[in-house]
Amino acid sequence: MPDSRAEHMESLGRLAGKVAHDFNNMLGVIVNYANFVVEEASSPTPDMSSIAADAQQIVQATARGTNLTQQLLAFASRSVVQPLAVDLNALIASSLPEMSGVAGGVGESVGSALSAGLGEPAGVEFRPGADLPLVVGDPAQLARLIGNIVESFGGPVMMSTGRDGDRVSLQATDPGKDLTVSEVERAFEPFASIGGSGFGLAMAYGIVMQAGGEIGIESSLGAGTTVTVLLPASPSS
């Protein structure tokens, strides 16, 4: 128990240090460019284009801070959600139009959530399970979940769905990513940095917990890494 508590405190310390560092950088940008705005606005002949450019830097730094806050809320399962009965296969197909055999666009909220998670999406091969019940979850959050998992892998991903008792399973495998035991143990910690931004699987963990599901990860040398998500089926299914 003492070792577990020490590891927990060490993890919290890493999180607090990283968040403080990132916010300090953002605040530094805001303060610097705010001073530039004040200085230019106070000059006898202020350059409005220069003021606008500096103000835009402030807006961008604020947006980065907002995004970090949303990531922390997702990890802590504190995001505001709108749970619905969702067809997981259809959601994945519409969220990843670049997959083989998948066509069509994405809804505005789902598409924006996926884009926020993916950045530059890797190739995904999707194998949907047949006759699956609907799952309970917020569609935008579930799309973000998919994006975060793919972003964390970075390489080509094999994704499949299936049924696991009264739940629906989602498995994503990167056959080219082998993790150490330590990396597996810390995979769901913020800034664990197994790939992507370092927040992907931490956000995925928070989203799944808030949906009442389970998430796990396993990795073996030569076989790659697999993330498994279990989501509750809708009672109406």
ZAVO-819548 format. One record per atom (N, C-alpha, C): residue in one letter; x, y, z negated. Coordinates in steps of 0.2 Angstrom, whole numbers, padded with zeros to 4 digits, always signed. Each point is the difference from the previous one (the first is absolute). Layout:
<pts>
aXYZ
...
</pts>
This chain:
<pts>
m+0004-0006+0000
m-0004+0006+0000
m+0004+0006+0000
p+0006+0001-0004
p+0004+0006+0000
p+0003+0001+0007
d+0002-0005+0003
d+0003+0000+0007
d-0005+0003+0005
s-0007-0003-0001
s-0005+0003+0005
s-0001+0007-0002
r-0001+0002-0006
r-0001+0007-0001
r+0006+0004+0002
a+0006-0002-0001
a+0005+0004+0003
a+0000+0001+0007
e-0002-0005+0004
e+0000+0000+0007
e-0006+0005+0002
h-0005-0001-0004
h-0006+0005+0002
h+0002+0007-0001
m+0004+0002-0006
m+0002+0006-0001
m+0005+0003+0005
e+0004-0005+0003
e+0005+0002+0005
e-0003+0001+0006
s-0006-0003+0002
s-0004+0001+0006
s-0003+0007+0000
l-0003+0001-0006
l-0003+0007-0001
l+0005+0005+0000
g+0006-0001-0002
g+0005+0005+0000
g+0002+0002+0007
r+0001-0006+0004
r+0001+0001+0007
r-0005+0004+0004
l-0006-0002-0002
l-0006+0004+0004
l+0000+0007-0002
a+0001+0002-0007
a-0001+0006-0002
a+0006+0004+0003
g+0006-0003+0000
g+0006+0004+0003
g-0001+0002+0007
k-0003-0005+0004
k+0000+0001+0007
k-0006+0005+0002
v-0005-0001-0004
v-0006+0005+0001
v+0002+0007-0002
a+0004+0001-0006
a+0002+0006-0002
a+0005+0003+0005
h+0005-0004+0003
h+0004+0002+0005
h-0003+0003+0006
d-0005-0004+0003
d-0004+0002+0006
d-0004+0006-0001
f-0003+0001-0006
f-0004+0006-0001
f+0005+0006-0001
n+0005-0001-0003
n+0005+0005-0001
n+0002+0003+0007
n+0002-0005+0004
n+0002+0002+0007
n-0006+0004+0004
m-0006-0002-0001
m-0005+0004+0003
m-0001+0006-0003
l+0000+0001-0007
l-0001+0006-0003
l+0006+0005+0002
g+0006-0003+0001
g+0006+0004+0002
g-0002+0003+0007
v-0003-0004+0005
v-0001+0003+0006
v-0005+0005+0000
i-0006-0001-0004
i-0005+0005-0001
i+0003+0007-0003
v+0004-0001-0005
v+0002+0006-0003
v+0005+0004+0004
n+0004-0003+0004
n+0005+0003+0004
n-0004+0004+0006
y-0005-0004+0003
y-0003+0003+0006
y-0005+0006-0003
a-0003-0001-0006
a-0004+0005-0003
a+0004+0007-0001
n+0006-0001-0002
n+0005+0005-0001
n+0001+0004+0007
f+0001-0004+0005
f+0001+0002+0007
f-0006+0005+0002
v-0006-0003-0001
v-0006+0004+0002
v+0000+0006-0004
v+0001+0000-0007
v+0000+0006-0004
v+0005+0005+0003
e+0006-0002+0001
e+0006+0004+0003
e-0002+0003+0006
e-0003-0004+0005
e-0001+0003+0007
e-0006+0005-0001
a-0005-0002-0004
a-0006+0004+0000
a+0001+0007-0004
s+0006+0000-0004
s+0001+0006-0003
s+0005+0005+0004
s+0002-0003+0006
s+0005+0004+0004
s-0004+0006+0003
p+0003+0005+0002
p-0004+0006+0004
p-0003-0002+0006
t+0003-0005+0004
t-0003-0002+0006
t-0001-0008+0000
p-0005-0003-0004
p+0000-0007-0001
p-0001-0004+0007
d+0003-0005+0001
d+0000-0004+0006
d-0006-0006-0002
m-0006+0001+0003
m-0005-0004-0001
m+0001-0007+0002
s+0003-0001+0006
s+0002-0007+0002
s+0004-0003-0005
s+0005+0003-0003
s+0005-0003-0005
s-0004-0002-0006
i-0005+0005-0002
i-0004-0002-0006
i-0004-0006+0001
a-0003+0000+0006
a-0004-0006+0002
a+0004-0007+0000
a+0006+0001+0003
a+0004-0006+0000
a+0002-0003-0007
d+0001+0005-0004
d+0002-0002-0007
d-0006-0002-0004
a-0006+0003+0001
a-0006-0003-0003
a-0002-0007+0002
q+0002-0001+0007
q-0001-0007+0002
q+0004-0005-0004
q+0006+0002-0001
q+0004-0005-0004
q-0003-0001-0007
i-0003+0005-0003
i-0003-0001-0006
i-0006-0005+0000
v-0004+0001+0006
v-0006-0004+0001
v+0003-0008+0001
q+0005-0001+0003
q+0002-0006+0002
q+0003-0004-0007
a+0004+0004-0004
a+0002-0003-0006
a-0006-0001-0005
t-0005+0004+0000
t-0006-0001-0004
t-0003-0007+0002
a-0001-0001+0007
a-0003-0006+0003
a+0004-0006-0002
r+0007+0000-0001
r+0004-0005-0002
r-0002-0002-0007
g-0001+0005-0004
g-0001-0001-0007
g-0007-0003-0001
t-0005+0002+0004
t-0007-0003+0000
t+0001-0007+0002
n+0003-0002+0005
n+0001-0006+0002
n+0003-0005-0005
l+0005+0003-0004
l+0003-0004-0005
l-0005-0001-0006
t-0004+0005-0001
t-0005-0001-0006
t-0005-0005+0002
q-0002+0000+0007
q-0005-0005+0002
q+0003-0007-0001
q+0007-0001+0002
q+0003-0006-0001
q+0000-0003-0007
l+0002+0005-0005
l+0000-0002-0007
l-0007-0002-0002
l-0005+0004+0002
l-0007-0002-0002
l-0002-0007+0003
a+0002-0001+0006
a-0001-0007+0003
a+0003-0006-0004
f+0006+0002-0002
f+0004-0005-0004
f-0003-0001-0007
a-0003+0005-0003
a-0003+0000-0006
a-0007-0002+0000
s-0003-0002+0006
s-0007-0002+0001
s-0004+0006-0002
r+0001+0006+0001
r-0004+0006-0002
r-0003+0003+0006
s+0001-0002+0006
s-0003+0003+0006
s-0007+0000+0000
v-0003+0005+0002
v-0008+0000+0001
v-0001-0004+0006
v-0004-0005-0001
v-0002-0005+0005
v-0007-0001+0001
q-0002-0002+0006
q-0007-0001+0002
q-0001-0007+0003
p-0001-0005-0005
p+0000-0007+0002
p-0006-0002+0004
l+0001-0004+0005
l-0005-0002+0005
l+0001-0007+0001
a-0005-0003+0004
a+0001-0007+0002
a+0004+0001+0007
v+0006-0003+0001
v+0004+0001+0005
v+0002-0006+0004
d+0000+0000+0006
d+0002-0006+0005
d+0008+0001+0000
l+0004-0004-0003
l+0007+0001-0001
l+0003-0001+0007
n-0002-0005+0004
n+0002-0002+0007
n-0001+0006+0004
a-0006+0003+0000
a-0001+0006+0004
a+0004+0006-0002
l+0001+0001-0006
l+0004+0005-0003
l+0007+0000+0003
i+0003-0006-0001
i+0007-0001+0002
i+0000+0001+0008
a-0004-0003+0004
a+0000+0001+0007
a-0001+0007+0002
s-0004+0004-0003
s-0001+0007+0002
s+0006+0004-0003
s+0003-0002-0005
s+0006+0004-0003
s+0006-0001+0003
l+0001-0006+0004
l+0006-0001+0003
l-0001-0002+0007
p-0002+0005+0004
p-0001-0001+0007
p+0006-0002+0004
e+0006+0001-0002
e+0006-0002+0003
e+0001-0008+0000
m-0004-0003-0004
m+0001-0007-0001
m-0002-0004+0007
s+0003-0006+0001
s-0002-0004+0006
s-0007-0002-0001
g-0003+0001+0006
g-0007-0002+0000
g-0005+0005-0003
v+0002+0005-0003
v-0005+0005-0003
v+0000+0006+0004
a-0006+0002+0001
a-0001+0007+0004
a-0005+0004-0004
g+0000+0006+0002
g-0005+0005-0003
g+0004+0005-0005
g-0004+0005-0002
g+0003+0005-0004
g-0001-0001-0007
v+0001+0005-0004
v-0002+0000-0007
v-0004+0005-0003
g-0004-0001-0005
g-0004+0006-0003
g+0005+0005-0003
e-0003+0006+0000
e+0004+0006-0003
e+0004-0002-0006
s-0005-0002-0005
s+0003-0001-0007
s+0005-0006+0000
v-0002-0005+0003
v+0004-0006+0000
v+0007+0001+0004
g-0001+0004+0006
g+0006+0001+0004
g+0005+0004-0004
s-0003+0006-0003
s+0005+0004-0004
s+0003-0003-0006
a-0003-0005-0003
a+0002-0003-0006
a+0006-0005+0003
l-0001-0003+0005
l+0005-0005+0003
l+0006+0004+0002
s-0001+0006+0004
s+0006+0004+0002
s+0004+0002-0006
a-0004+0002-0005
a+0004+0002-0006
a+0005-0005-0003
g-0003-0007+0000
g+0004-0005-0002
g+0005-0003+0004
l-0001+0000+0007
l+0004-0003+0005
l+0006+0004+0002
g-0001+0006+0002
g+0005+0004+0003
g+0001-0003+0007
e+0006-0003+0001
e+0001-0003+0006
e-0002-0008+0000
p-0005-0002+0002
p-0003-0007-0001
p+0005-0005+0003
a+0001-0006-0003
a+0003-0005+0002
a-0005-0004+0004
g+0003-0005+0004
g-0005-0005+0004
g-0003-0004-0005
v-0007-0002+0001
v-0003-0004-0004
v-0004-0005+0004
e+0001-0006-0002
e-0004-0006+0003
e-0006-0002-0005
f-0006+0001+0002
f-0006-0001-0005
f-0003-0007+0002
r-0001-0004-0005
r-0004-0006+0001
r-0006+0000-0005
p-0006+0002+0003
p-0006+0001-0005
p-0003-0007-0001
g-0002-0001-0007
g-0003-0006-0002
g-0008+0001+0003
a-0003-0006+0000
a-0007+0000+0003
a-0005-0001-0006
d-0005+0003+0002
d-0006+0000-0005
d+0001+0003-0007
l+0004+0005+0000
l+0002+0003-0007
l-0006+0004-0003
p-0001+0000-0006
p-0005+0004-0003
p+0003+0007+0000
l-0005+0005-0001
l+0003+0007-0001
l+0003+0001-0007
v+0005+0005+0000
v+0003+0001-0006
v-0002+0007-0003
v+0001+0001-0007
v-0002+0006-0003
v+0006+0004+0000
g-0001+0007+0002
g+0006+0004+0000
g-0001+0007+0004
d+0004+0004-0002
d-0001+0007+0004
d+0004-0001+0007
p-0004+0001+0005
p+0003-0001+0007
p+0007+0004+0001
a+0000+0006-0002
a+0006+0004+0001
a+0006-0003-0004
q-0002-0002-0006
q+0005-0003-0005
q+0003-0006+0003
l-0004-0004+0002
l+0002-0007+0003
l+0004+0001+0006
a-0002+0005+0004
a+0005+0002+0006
a+0006+0002-0002
r+0001+0004-0005
r+0006+0002-0003
r+0004-0006-0003
l-0004-0004-0003
l+0004-0006-0002
l+0003-0004+0005
i-0003-0001+0006
i+0003-0003+0006
i+0006+0003+0002
g-0001+0007+0001
g+0006+0004+0002
g+0006+0000-0005
n-0002+0000-0006
n+0006+0000-0005
n+0004-0007+0000
i-0004-0005+0001
i+0004-0007+0000
i+0004+0000+0006
v-0003+0002+0006
v+0004+0000+0006
v+0006+0004+0000
e-0001+0006-0003
e+0006+0005-0001
e+0005-0003-0004
s-0002-0003-0005
s+0005-0003-0005
s+0005-0005+0004
f-0003-0004+0004
f+0004-0005+0004
f+0004+0003+0005
g-0003+0004+0004
g+0004+0004+0005
g+0001-0004+0007
g+0001-0007-0001
g+0001-0004+0006
g-0007-0002+0003
p+0001-0005+0005
p-0006-0003+0002
p-0004-0004-0005
v-0006+0001-0001
v-0004-0003-0005
v-0005-0005+0003
m-0001-0006-0003
m-0005-0005+0001
m-0006+0001-0005
m-0006+0002+0002
m-0005+0001-0005
m-0006-0005+0001
s-0003-0002-0005
s-0005-0005+0001
s-0005+0001-0006
t-0007-0002+0001
t-0005+0000-0005
t-0003-0007+0000
g-0003-0001-0006
g-0003-0006-0001
g-0004+0000-0006
r-0003-0006-0002
r-0004+0000-0006
r+0003-0004-0006
d+0000+0003-0006
d+0003-0003-0006
d-0006-0001-0005
g-0004-0005+0000
g-0005-0001-0005
g-0005+0006+0001
d-0002+0004-0005
d-0005+0005+0001
d+0004+0007+0002
r+0006-0001+0002
r+0004+0006+0002
r+0002+0000+0007
v+0002+0005+0003
v+0003+0001+0007
v+0008+0001-0001
s+0004-0004+0004
s+0007+0001-0001
s+0003+0004+0006
l+0005+0004-0001
l+0003+0003+0005
l+0008-0001-0001
q+0003-0003+0005
q+0007-0002-0001
q+0004+0004+0006
a+0005+0003-0002
a+0005+0003+0005
a+0007-0002-0002
t+0003-0002+0006
t+0007-0003-0001
t+0005+0003+0005
d+0005+0002-0003
d+0006+0002+0005
d+0005-0005-0001
p+0001-0005+0006
p+0004-0005+0000
p+0008+0002-0001
g+0001+0006+0002
g+0007+0002+0000
g+0002+0004-0006
k-0004+0001-0005
k+0002+0003-0007
k+0000-0005-0005
d+0006-0001-0003
d+0002-0004-0005
d+0001+0004-0006
l-0003-0001-0006
l+0001+0004-0006
l+0003-0004-0005
t+0004+0004-0005
t+0003-0004-0005
t-0005-0001-0006
v+0002-0004-0005
v-0005-0001-0005
v-0002+0007-0004
s+0005+0004-0001
s+0000+0006-0003
s-0005+0005+0004
e+0001+0000+0007
e-0004+0004+0004
e-0008-0002+0000
v-0001-0007+0000
v-0007-0002-0001
v-0003+0002-0006
e+0004-0001-0006
e-0003+0002-0006
e-0002+0007-0001
r+0004+0005+0004
r-0001+0007+0000
r-0004+0003+0006
a-0003-0005+0004
a-0002+0002+0006
a-0006+0005+0000
f-0004+0000-0006
f-0006+0004-0001
f+0001+0006-0004
e+0007+0001-0002
e+0002+0006-0003
e+0000+0006+0005
p-0002+0006-0002
p+0001+0006+0004
p+0008+0001+0002
f+0001+0001+0006
f+0007+0002+0002
f+0005-0007-0001
a-0003-0006+0001
a+0004-0006+0000
a+0004+0000+0006
s-0002+0003+0005
s+0003+0001+0006
s+0002-0007+0004
i-0005-0004+0000
i+0002-0006+0004
i-0001+0001+0008
g-0003+0006+0001
g-0001+0002+0007
g-0004+0006+0000
g-0001+0004+0006
g-0004+0006+0000
g+0002+0005-0005
s-0005+0004-0002
s+0001+0005-0005
s+0001-0002-0007
g+0000-0006-0001
g+0001-0003-0007
g-0006+0001-0004
f-0006+0003+0002
f-0006+0000-0004
f-0005-0005+0003
g+0001-0003+0006
g-0005-0004+0003
g-0003-0005-0004
l+0004-0005-0002
l-0003-0005-0004
l-0003+0002-0007
a+0003+0005-0003
a-0003+0003-0006
a-0007+0003+0001
m-0001+0003+0006
m-0006+0003+0001
m-0005-0006+0002
a+0002-0005+0004
a-0004-0006+0001
a-0002-0003-0006
y+0004-0001-0005
y-0001-0003-0006
y-0006+0004-0004
g+0001+0006+0000
g-0006+0005-0003
g-0006-0001+0003
i+0000+0000+0007
i-0006-0001+0004
i-0004-0006-0001
v+0004-0006+0000
v-0003-0006-0001
v-0003-0001-0007
m+0004+0003-0005
m-0003-0001-0007
m-0006+0004-0001
q+0000+0006+0003
q-0006+0004+0000
q-0006-0003+0003
a+0001-0004+0005
a-0005-0004+0004
a-0002-0006-0004
g+0003-0002-0005
g-0001-0006-0004
g+0003-0006+0003
g+0005+0001+0003
g+0003-0006+0004
g+0007-0002-0004
e+0004-0004+0004
e+0006-0002-0002
e+0005+0001+0005
i+0007+0001-0001
i+0005+0000+0005
i+0006-0003-0003
g+0004-0004+0005
g+0006-0003-0002
g+0005+0000+0005
i+0006-0001-0001
i+0005-0001+0005
i+0005-0005-0001
e+0002-0004+0005
e+0005-0005-0001
e+0005+0001+0006
s+0006-0003-0001
s+0005+0001+0005
s+0005-0006-0001
s+0002-0003+0006
s+0005-0005+0000
s+0005+0001+0005
l+0006-0002-0001
l+0005+0001+0005
l-0001-0004+0006
g+0000+0004+0006
g-0001-0003+0006
g-0008-0001+0002
a-0004+0001-0005
a-0007+0000+0002
a-0004+0007+0000
g+0004+0005-0002
g-0003+0007-0001
g-0004+0001-0006
t-0004+0005+0000
t-0004+0002-0005
t-0007+0001+0001
t-0004-0002-0004
t-0008+0000+0001
t-0003+0003-0006
v-0004+0005+0002
v-0005+0003-0005
v-0007-0003+0001
t-0003-0002-0006
t-0006-0003+0000
t-0005+0005-0004
v-0006+0001+0003
v-0005+0004-0003
v-0006-0004-0001
l-0004+0000-0005
l-0006-0003-0001
l-0005+0005-0002
l-0005+0001+0004
l-0005+0005-0001
l-0007-0003-0002
p-0004+0003-0004
p-0006-0003-0002
p-0005+0000+0006
a-0004-0005+0001
a-0005+0000+0005
a-0006+0004-0002
s-0004+0003+0004
s-0006+0004-0001
s-0005-0005-0002
p-0004+0001-0006
p-0005-0004-0002
p-0006-0001+0006
s+0000+0005+0004
s-0005+0000+0006
s+0002-0005+0005
s+0006-0002+0000
s+0002-0005+0006
s-0002-0007-0001
</pts>
